[in-house]
Amino acid sequence: MKEEKSIDQEDISGRLTRQYLLALTAIAVFALMAQALVQHMLNTSVSDARIVNLLGRQRMFSQRICKDILILHQGDSISDLAYYQHELDSISKLWRDIHEGFKKKTVEDHGQVYRVNMSDSLRAHLFKVDTSFYSLYNSVQKFMHLFRKEDARQSAKSNMYPILREVLVYERVFVRLQDQLVYRYDLESKRRLEKLKYSEFTLLALTILVLIMEGLFIYRPAVLYIRKIFDALINSRKEAYDSNESLRKAEQELISAEKEKYLIQYNQHKIRSSSIIEGQEDERKRIAQELHDGLGQLLTTLKLKLERVHDKSLTEEKEMAAYLEAKKLLSDTIAEVRNISFNLMPSVLEDFGISSALKLLSEQVAKNTGLDVSFKTNTWRGRYDRNIEVGLYRITQEAINNAIKHSKAEKIAIVLEKKAAQLILRITDYGVGFSMRSGMLEAGNGIYNMQERAELMGGEFKVISKPGKGTRIYVNLPLT
C-alpha cells in the first residue's frame, strides 16, 4: 500500500509539474507574440507617418516648382534668376528621387530608409500619379532646357509660354491625384492600426482563457490535493503528540535548555565585549597620556630650541625660508599630536565629565570643519559612571564622523538631558539621510558599534532616517 501511495503521489506531482509548465509556456508564447506584433506595427506606424509626410511634401514640391518657373518666366534681375534656377534644379531632382522611391517601395530621407507599404489598389493609383508626374516633370525639363539655351530671355518668353501652360495644367492634375494618394495611404495605415488593436485583443483573450483554464484544471485541483495532504499531516501530528506525552515534555525541556544556552552565550558575549571595550579605553588613555607627556613635551622642547636658532639671526634668505617652513611644520605636528591625544581620551572627560567633554568636542568639530555644531544639556554638574561617560562620548564621536563623511550636513545638533531616572542623548544631522532598508547595510560597523555600546550600558539605541530628511540617533540609558 505504501508503494502504491508513493507511486500515486509521484504521478500527481509529475502531472501537475507538466501542466504548470505547459500553461506557463503558453502564456509566455502569447506574451512574446504580442510584443513582437506590437514592435512590428510600431515600426510600421513610424514608417507610415513618415511616408504620409513625404507624400504631402511631393505635393508641396510641385507647387514650389510652378512658383519658380513663373518667377523665371517673368523675372528680370540676373541674381534672382540664378537663385531660382538653382532652386528649381535641386527641388526637381529631389522631387524625382522621392517619387522613384515610392515606386521601388523604399524611400530615403535624411539618411533614413523607410519602407512603403501599399496595397495593390493603391499601387494602381500610384501608376496614375506616375503618368501625371512624368508629364509634369518632362515639361519642367523642357522649360529648364529652353531657359538655359535662350540668351535673350525677353524674346524667348513667347517660346516658353506654351511650355508654361503645360506645366500649370499637369501640375493641377498631379496635385489632385497626389491628394487622393495621400488620403488613401493614410486610410490604409489606420486600417493596419485597427488590425493591431484586434490582434492585441485576441492575444489578451487567449492569455486570459489560459489563466482561467489554469485556475480551474491545475490550480484548484492542486490546492485541494495539498489541503488534503496538510490535513493528513496535521492529523498524524496530533496523533503522535497525543500518543507520546513524554515527547512534548522532552521538546519543551530542549527548548528551555537552548534558551538558557543562548542566554549564557549572550551574557558571555556581553562580558567579553565589555572587557574588550574597557581594555581599549584604558589603552587609549595610556597612549594619549604618553603622547601628551612624552612626544608632546619633546616636540615642545624642539620648538623652543628651533626658535633660539632664529635668535642667532639667520643671514641668508634660503635659510630663513627653511627655518619658517620647519617651524610651521613643527607647530602643525604639535597640534596634530594634541588632536590625536584628545580623540583618544580627552582629559576634560576624566576631569569634568561628559557634558564638558561633549561641549569641547562640538566646538573643536565646528572649528576644524566649518560646520554649525551645537550642544545643549541640562546636566552640567552631573557626573556618572566612567563607563557611561566614555560610552556616550564614543557614540557621539562615531555619529559626528558618520555625519561628516556621508550625510553632507551643514548643521549638527547634540542634546544631552536627564529626565527622571534616564539619561538621554540625541544627535541630529540635517543632511541627505538614507533609506533604513539599504542604508543600514551600507553603514558598515559604525551603527553596529554604537548600538553595541548602548546595549552594553543597558540602554536603548534607535536610528531614524529618511532620504532628504537627515538622520536622528537616540540613546536612552537608565540610571538605576
N, C-alpha and C positions, 0 to 999 in steps of 0.2 A: 504493500500500500504506500509506503514511504517513497519507494522508487517511482510509482505511478504519479504521486503528487509532485515530486521534484521534476519529473519529465513534463507534466502538465504546466507547471509554473514556468519552466524554461520555454515551452512553446508559446505561452501567453506573452512572456517578456519579449521573445523574438518577434512575434506578430505585431505587438504594439510598437516596437522599435522600427520595424519596416513601414508600418502605416504612418508613423510620425515623419520619418524620412521622406516618404512619398509625398505627404501633404506639404511639408516644408519646401521640398524641391519644386512642387507645382507653384507654390506662392512665389518662390524665388524666380522661376521662369517667367511668370506673368509680370513680376516687377521689372525684370530685365527687358522684357519685350516692350513694356510701357515706356521705360526710359529710352530704349533705342528708338522707338517710334516718335517720342516727343523730341528727341535730339534731331532726328532726321527732318521732322516737319518744321522745327525751329530754324534749322539751316535753310530749308526750302523757303520759309516765310521771309527770312532775311534777304535771300536771293530775289524772291518775287518783289519785295518792296523796292529793291534797287533797280530791277528791270522796269517796273512801272515808272520809276523816276526817269530812267533813261529813255523810255518811250515818250514821255512828256517832253524831255529835252530835245528829242528829234523834231517834234512839232515846233518848239521854240527856235531851233537852229534854222528850219526852213523860213521862218518869219524874219530872222536876222539876215539870212542870205538875200531875201527880197528887199529888205531895207538897204543893204549895202549896194545892191545892183541899182536901185533907184537913185541913191546918192551919187554913185559913179556916173550914171547917165546924165544927171543934172549938174554935177559938181564942176567948179571952175578952179579952185585952189589946187596947186600941184601937190603940196604937202598933204592935204586932206585926202586927195585921190590916192596917194601912195599908201596912206594908213588903211583906208577902207579896202583897197585892192589886196593888201596883205591879210587883213581880217577875213576877207571873202575867201582867199586861198586856204587859210588854216581851218576855217569853220566848215567849208565844203569837204575838205579831206577828213576831218573828224566825223562829220555827218555821214559820209560814205562808209567809214570804218565801222561805226556803230551799227549801221544798217546791215552790213555784211556779217557782223557778229550775230545779229538776230537770225539770219538765215543759216548760220553754222551752229546755232544752239549754244554758243558760248560768247559772252561779251566781256571785254576787258575795260576796266575803268579805274584810273589812278593806281595801276599795278595790281588790282584785284580782278580775278576772273570769276564771273557769275554765270550760272547755268540757266538757260532759257527753257522753261517748261511750258510747252504749248501743245494743245490737243490738235487733232487732225483738222477740225473745222477752223480753229484759229490759225493754223499754218496755211490753210487755203486762203483765208483772208489776208494773211501776210503776203501771199503771192500777188493779190490785187494791189496791196500797198507797194510791192516791189515794182510793179509796172508803172504806177504813177511816180514813184521815187526816181526811177531812171529816166523817165521823160523829163522831169524837172531837173535832174542832175545834168543830163546832156544839154539842155537849154542853157543852164548856168555855165557849163564848159564852153559852149559856143559863144556866149556873151563875153566870157573872160578872154577867149582867143581873139575875138574881134577887137576887144578893148585894148589888148596889148599890141595888136597889129596896126591899128589906126594911129597915126601921129597927130593928125589934126582932128581932135576929138569932136570939135564943134560941127565939122562937116560930116562926121560919122554917126551923128545922133540919128539921122534918118535911117541909116542902115541897121542900127541897133534896136530901133523901135519895134519891129516885128518880133525880134527875139525877146524883148522885154515883155510883150503881150503874152508870148508863150509861157514865160516864167510865171507871170501872175495867174494865168489860167491853170497851169499844172500845180502851182502852189496851193490854190484853193481846193483842188481835188485831193491833193496829198494830205492836207490838214484834216479834211473831212474823214478820209479813210483812217488816218492815224488816230484821230479821236475815237473812232469805233474800235480800233485795235487796243488802245489803252483801256477803254471801258471793259471790253471782253476779257482782256488778260487779268484785270483786277477782279472781275467776277469769278474767273476760274481759280485765282489764288484764294478767294474767300470760300469757294466750294471745297478746296483742299483742306482749309482750316476746319470746316464743318465735318469733313471725314475724320480728321484727327480727333475732334470732340467725341464723335460717335465711337471711334475705336477706343478712346480712353474710357468711356462709359462701359463699353463691352468688357474690357480687361478688368475694370473695377468690379463689375458684376460677377465675373468669373472668380476673382480673388475672394469676394465676399461669400460666394457659393462654396468655395473650397474651405473657407474658415467655418462656415455653418456645418458642412459635412464633417469636418474635423471635430467640431464640438459634439455632434450627435453620435458619430460612429467610432471616434477614437477617445476623445477626452472624457466623455460621460461614462463609457464602459470602464476606462482606466480608473476613474475616480471611484466607481462602485467597487471595483476589484481591490483597489488599495484600501478603501474603507473596510472591506471585509477582512483583509489581512490585518489591519490595525486592530479591529475588534477581536480577532483571534489572538493577537499578541497580548492585548490588554487582559483578556480573559485568562490566558495562560499565566500571565504575570500575577494576576490576583490569586490564582490557584496556588502558584508557587509561594507567594507571601503567606497565604492562609495555612498552607501545609508545613511551613517551616518558620515558626516564630523566632527561633534562635538565630536565623539568618538576618532578620531585621535588627535584632539586638547587636549582632556582630557588626553589621553595617554601621549602626549608629556609633558603636564604640570606635570603629575605624575612622569615621568622620571626626569624632571628638579628638582622637589621637592625632589625626592630620592637622586639625585646627590648633591643637596645643603645640605640635611640632612647628607649625608655621609661625605661631606667636613667639616661640622660643627663638627661632631663626631671625624673626623680625627684630626682636629685642637685642639679640646679639649683633645684628647689623647696625642698629642704632648705637649700641655701645662702641662698636668698632669705629663707626663714622664719627661719633663724638670724640673719641680718643684721637683719631687722625686729625680732625679739625683743631682740637685743643693743642696737639703737638705742632701742627702747622703754625698756629698763632704764637706759641712760645718760640718757635724757631724764627718767625718773622720778627718778633720782639727782640730776640737776641741779635739777629742780623742788623736790624735797624739801629740798635744800640751801638754795635760795632762800627757801622757806617758813620754814625754821628760822632762817637767818641774817638774812633781810630782814624779812618780815612778822612773824615771831615776835618779833624784837627790838623792832620798832615797837610791837607790842601790849603787850609787857612795859613799855616806856617809858611808854606811855599809861596803863597800870595804876598805875605809880608816881606819875605826875602826878595821877591821879584820887584816889589816897589822900592826897595833900597837900591836896586840897580839903577833905577831911574834917578834916584837922588845923586848918583855919581855923574849925572849929566852925560847922556849919550850924545855923541857928536854927529855921527853920520845919520842921514835920513833913512837909509835902509835899516839900520839898527833900531831907530825909533819906531819904524813901522812894524818890524818884527816884534819889538817889545810890546807895542799896543795890541797886536794880534794875540800874542801869548797871554797877555793879561786878560783880554776878553775871553779867550778860550778857557782860562783857569776859572774866571768868575762863572761862566756857563757851567763848568764841571761841578763847582761847589753848589750851584743852585740845583743841578740835576741830582746830585747826591742827597741834598736835603729833601728834594721832591720824592726820590725813591724811598728814603728813610721814613718820610711822612706817610706814603702809601702803604709801606709795610706795617707800621704800627705808630700812629701819631701819638706823641707824648701827651697831647691835650686830652685824648681819650682816657688815658690812665690817670691823669691829674684832675680833670674837671668833669668827666662824664660824657655821656652820649650826646646831650644837647649841644654842648660847646663844640664837640668834635664835628657834628653834622653842620653846624653853622660855619666853622672854619673850612670844611670840605666844600660847601656850596660857594663860599667866597673864592676859594682857590680855583674851582672849576670855571666860575664866571670870569675870573681874571685870565686864565690860560686859554679859554676857548672863545670868549666874547659872547657867550650865551647869557640869557636872562635866567639866572638860577636863584630862586627864593626859598627861604626856610622859615617856618613858623613852628612854635611849640608853646605849650603851657606848663612845661616841667623843667624850667631852667635849673633849679637847685636839686632836682631828684637824682639820686644815684641808685643803680640797680646792680644785680649780679653781673660779674665780669663777663660771663659767657653771653648773657643777654645783650650787654652793650656792644661787645665785639661782633656778635651775630647781626645785630641791626646795622652796625656800621658797614659790615661787609656786604649785606644785602643792598644798602644804599649805593655803595661803590659800584656793584655789579649793574644795578638798574641805570645809574648815570652813564656808565660805559656803553651799555646797550643803546641808550637814547642817543648818545653822541655818534656811535658807529652806524646805526641802522635807521633811526626814526627821522633824521633831518629836522629835528625840532629846534626852534629858536628860543623856547621857553620851557623851563623845568621847574616844577613846584614840589617842595618837600615839606611834609607836615608830620610832626611827632606830637601826640597828645595822649594824656592819661584820662581815662573815663572809668570811674569806679575802680574795679579790680582788673582793668585791662589797659595795656599799653598798645597804642595803635600807631602804625607807621603807614603813611600814604605817599607814594611817589607818582607824579603825573607828568608826562611829557606831551606837549601839544604838537606832535609830529604826524607822520604819514600813517602810523598804525599798521596793523596787519590782520589777516584772517586767522581766527582762532584755530581753524582746522589745519591749514597748511603751515601757518606761521609758527606754531608750537614745535613742529618737526624741524623747521629750518632754523629755529633759535639756538640749537646746539645745547651745550651744557650749562649755559648761563642761567636760564629759568629753572632748570633742574637743580642747580646748586643752590639758588635762592630758596626754592621750595624745601630742599632737604635741610637747610639751616633752620628754616622756620619750624619744621616738624620736629627737629631735634630739640628745639627750645620748648616744645609742647604747644606751639602756636598754629594758627591757620594762615595759609597763603593763598592769594587769589590774584589772577591776572585778567583784566578786562580790556579788550582792544577791538577796534573796527577800522577797516581801511578808510583813511582820511579823517578819523576821529581821535587819533592819538592813542596812548596806552596808559592804563592806570594799574598800579601794583598796590595791594593791600596786605598788611601783615598785622594780625591780631594776636597779642601774647597775653595769656592770663598771668597775673602777678601773685596768685595764691600759691 
